Amino acid sequence: MSECIDPHRFFCEAIPAEFDRVLEAQREAGEPGRAIYEQLRSAEATIRIEITGEADGTYFLNIERGRMRAEGA
Protein backbone atom coordinates (compact mmCIF):
# COMPACT_ATOMS: atom_id res chain seq x y z
CA MET A 1 0.00 0.00 0.00
CA SER A 2 1.40 3.43 -0.89
CA GLU A 3 1.67 6.14 1.73
CA CYS A 4 -0.52 9.23 1.30
CA ILE A 5 1.24 12.50 1.86
CA ASP A 6 -0.53 15.35 3.59
CA PRO A 7 -1.47 17.97 0.95
CA HIS A 8 -0.09 20.82 3.06
CA ARG A 9 3.30 19.09 3.37
CA PHE A 10 3.27 18.21 -0.32
CA PHE A 11 2.53 21.69 -1.64
CA CYS A 12 4.27 23.73 1.07
CA GLU A 13 7.37 21.58 1.58
CA ALA A 14 7.93 18.87 -1.03
CA ILE A 15 7.20 20.85 -4.22
CA PRO A 16 9.31 23.92 -3.26
CA ALA A 17 12.18 21.70 -2.10
CA GLU A 18 12.15 19.79 -5.41
CA PHE A 19 12.05 23.03 -7.42
CA ASP A 20 15.05 24.36 -5.47
CA ARG A 21 16.87 21.02 -5.88
CA VAL A 22 16.45 21.18 -9.67
CA LEU A 23 17.69 24.77 -9.70
CA GLU A 24 20.80 23.79 -7.74
CA ALA A 25 21.43 20.76 -9.98
CA GLN A 26 21.39 23.03 -13.04
CA ARG A 27 23.89 25.38 -11.38
CA GLU A 28 26.16 22.47 -10.51
CA ALA A 29 26.00 21.18 -14.10
CA GLY A 30 28.19 24.10 -15.15
CA GLU A 31 28.07 25.28 -18.73
CA PRO A 32 25.67 22.56 -19.99
CA GLY A 33 23.03 23.57 -17.41
CA ARG A 34 23.67 27.31 -17.57
CA ALA A 35 20.80 28.29 -19.89
CA ILE A 36 18.21 26.39 -17.84
CA TYR A 37 19.69 27.73 -14.60
CA GLU A 38 19.47 31.32 -15.86
CA GLN A 39 15.88 30.82 -17.03
CA LEU A 40 14.87 29.37 -13.67
CA ARG A 41 16.63 32.19 -11.81
CA SER A 42 14.70 34.79 -13.80
CA ALA A 43 11.33 33.08 -13.30
CA GLU A 44 8.59 34.97 -11.50
CA ALA A 45 5.16 33.41 -11.20
CA THR A 46 2.39 32.38 -8.86
CA ILE A 47 0.62 29.07 -9.30
CA ARG A 48 -2.71 28.64 -7.53
CA ILE A 49 -3.78 25.11 -6.67
CA GLU A 50 -7.22 24.27 -5.30
CA ILE A 51 -7.87 20.89 -3.73
CA THR A 52 -11.42 19.65 -3.21
CA GLY A 53 -12.55 16.68 -1.23
CA GLU A 54 -11.45 15.46 2.19
CA ALA A 55 -8.32 17.62 2.20
CA ASP A 56 -9.83 20.86 0.86
CA GLY A 57 -7.39 23.70 0.53
CA THR A 58 -5.93 26.41 -1.64
CA TYR A 59 -2.18 26.69 -2.10
CA PHE A 60 -0.05 29.29 -3.79
CA LEU A 61 3.37 28.37 -5.16
CA ASN A 62 5.25 31.64 -5.55
CA ILE A 63 8.38 31.73 -7.69
CA GLU A 64 10.56 34.79 -7.33
CA ARG A 65 14.16 35.18 -8.52
CA GLY A 66 14.18 31.46 -9.20
CA ARG A 67 13.21 30.35 -5.71
CA MET A 68 9.89 28.85 -4.74
CA ARG A 69 7.97 29.42 -1.55
CA ALA A 70 4.50 28.19 -0.79
CA GLU A 71 1.53 29.48 1.12
CA GLY A 72 -1.60 27.69 2.17
CA ALA A 73 -4.74 29.80 2.23
Stockholm file with secondary structure:
# STOCKHOLM 1.0

chainA/1-73         MSECIDPHRFFCEAIPAEFDRVLEAQREAGEPGRAIYEQLRSAEATIRIEITGEADGTYFLNIERGRMRAEGA
#=GR chainA/1-73 SS CCCCCCHHHIIIIIHHHHHHHHHHHHHHTCGGGHHHHHHHHTCCEEEEEEECSTTCEEEEEEEETTEEEEEEC
#=GC SS_cons        CCCCCCHHHIIIIIHHHHHHHHHHHHHHTCGGGHHHHHHHHTCCEEEEEEECSTTCEEEEEEEETTEEEEEEC
//
